[in-house]
Structure formats: C-alpha cells, structure tokens
Amino acid sequence: MSNSFLKFSSRRSLAAATALALVLPNFLLGSSASAASAVRLGIGSNLQFEDDTRMRADLASISRAGIRYTREDIYWNYVQPTSPDEWLWDRYDRVFTAAAEQGIQILPIIGYGTPWATGSDDMKVMPSTDAGRAAYGRYAAEVARRYGPNGAFWAAHPDLRARPVKAVDLWNEPWYPGPADPQQYIALIKAASRAVRALPERVKIVVNADQRVRGLARGGDANWSTSLFRAEPDLDDWVDVWSIHPYTRIERAVGNAGWLDSVLQVRMLRDELMRRGLGGEIWVTELGYSSFSQPVELNASETLARLNMVGAMRALLALGGTANPVTRIYAFTIARPDPTLTAESSVVNSYSLMRPDGSFTPALDAFCDSVDDLP
C-alpha cells in the first residue's frame, strides 16, 4: 500500500471521525475545547526489547511523523534485580539515547516489583511493607534523578540534546490482576511521591485512575477510581496527573460503539474528579483497539481500528476547558508484532500499530496524521 494512499485514506477517515465527534451529545463532550492546544500525542513503545537497529528505526519513523512522546516500562527488577545497592542502567541508557537522538521524550512507567523488595518472583506483586515501599520510592526518585531535568544521564552525554523526563508513571494498571487493592496502591503512591518531590527539580506524579471494574480485595465499589478516592479523599495532595486506559468495555464493539465508550470512561473520570473537588490533569496513557481473535492484518479490522482510535481522540480533545483537562494521549503500541504468533497468542500482537516490517498500519498513520490537526 503506498504512502500517498495511506495519507489520503487516513485523512478521509479523520474527517469522518471528526464529523462524528461533532454530533456527540453534550453530556459526553462538555462545553468547551479550549484546552485542545495543550494536548500532546504519544505512543506506547516497549522498545527496550528491540535491538538497537530496529529501535532506532522505529523511533525515527514516529519522529518523522511528528510524534515526540513515548511511554516505556522501566523495570525495577532489571535495574535492581538482587540488591538495593546495585544500579544497572545500561538497558535504559540505550533507550534514552535513541529517543533523544530523535527528539523524543519518554514517560517512564515505574514498575514492577523486584524480589528482594516484595518477597515474590511475580513482578506484578507490589511491595507490602514500609521498607519495600520506601525502596520503590527511592527507585522512582533515582529514575527521575538520572533521566529527569539536569539528570546524571544528560550530564554524562553532553552530545545529546536533552529530552528529560518530566513525569513518572507509578505502576501500570495496578488493578490487574485482581483482586485489586486500592490501599496497597495508595501506600505506594505516597512513598514514591514523597521521594520524587524531595528532588530539586519538579517531576510530575502520574497515578492510574481507570474506570475499570475489578474485584477489590477490601470490598466496596468495583470501580477502581472510586475505590481509590474513597480510601483516600485527599489523594490529589500526592498526585499531579490522573491516567486512564479507556479500552472499550463493550464485547466485540463495532462501528462507533467502541470509541463512544472510551470517551464516556474519560468523561466519567473527569466528572468524578470535579465532583470531589480534585485537581490535576488527565492523561490517556493507553488508547487503542484490539484485533484479538482476528488476523492482525485483516483490512476490515484495521479500518475499524483507525476509526475507533481517531474518533476517540478527536472527541477527547473536546473534553477541555475544565479544571481537569485531557492534556496527553498515548496510542498503544508501536511494539512490532511477532509474525510467528497470532493475535490470540500475543497481547502485544493484538494491539500492534506497526507491522513486522516496521511499516505503519492505517491506525498509526491516522494517529500520526492527527498531530497536524491540533491547534
């Protein structure tokens, strides 16, 4: 498929999606789009698992398309696998080097667990002791200290144009796997926020507040964000940004249903923040459409993915003009699919926005096209 066809096709779909957004009911959109100019678009990356050649090629591709932000896991158990005294940064130094060369800023996900701090080989287990949480907080602060403003990494690489970390994302989807425990996550937030905010340079704290339904260990509401806010009404004292992953909750969503549901989830979070008098930005840190149970290259699926993603994004931009504006949106993911695996056998494959050869799917092409449409 030629690039010219992709550009024409995606712009045509973008126009259609924008038109659809304009007819959304007011209860979904709100009254103003004045904050749209503050919105930045990014991509979920998972680049640490690529070799240098492919990682640089993929970063160069999205940079040429106008994307300047990625979201990448910084695994605690890779940097400090056996001891609180070891700091193994080589894996991530190469990622930050390649990103900086393309003018791209990384949002690091601070997670997951490491055995000496959690007592478990399961990386999804959170620290449950004061000592373990303090160690997590120190780790979050050290990531910010190394890669943040005036960080040690940038001082050691004066040849690079610095793209310092401006925020740290505390854990990823802490409600998964269930049963979710908001008290555990709140304790982790406070430990990390306390440590990061003690640094001389300001780095924002990003906390997950998904509108997700999961069994909760301590009972109460099944809604994750509501459970967080009820457990700690003053949580915004520790938080700068609320993140959300508004994947559709509608089984086998088709047409507009999927992205309308995504918009509704963001609107619900914004309304809850306003109702509780909580400040802070909203970042959509994963926005995507799964081709799960379908061939990755099925044209109909890709076309639907493009409409869902771009339609949702255009509608989300119209949620501005409040105390809790949507200011950043990350599509998921540019991790290339493994051509030997099916969507069913690989979660990344089912959300991939790149083909195995590094070319863009129509969904990614349309998302990158949207950079040009922001004020």
Helices and strands as residue ranges (DSSP letters): H 3-22, H 26-29, G 34-38, E 40-44, G 47-49, H 52-64, E 69-75, H 76-79, H 90-101, E 105-111, H 115-118, H 130-147, H 152-156, E 167-170, H 182-196, E 204-208, H 224-231, G 235-237, E 241-244, H 257-275, E 281-287, H 299-317, E 326-331, G 343-345, H 347-351, H 362-369, G 370-373
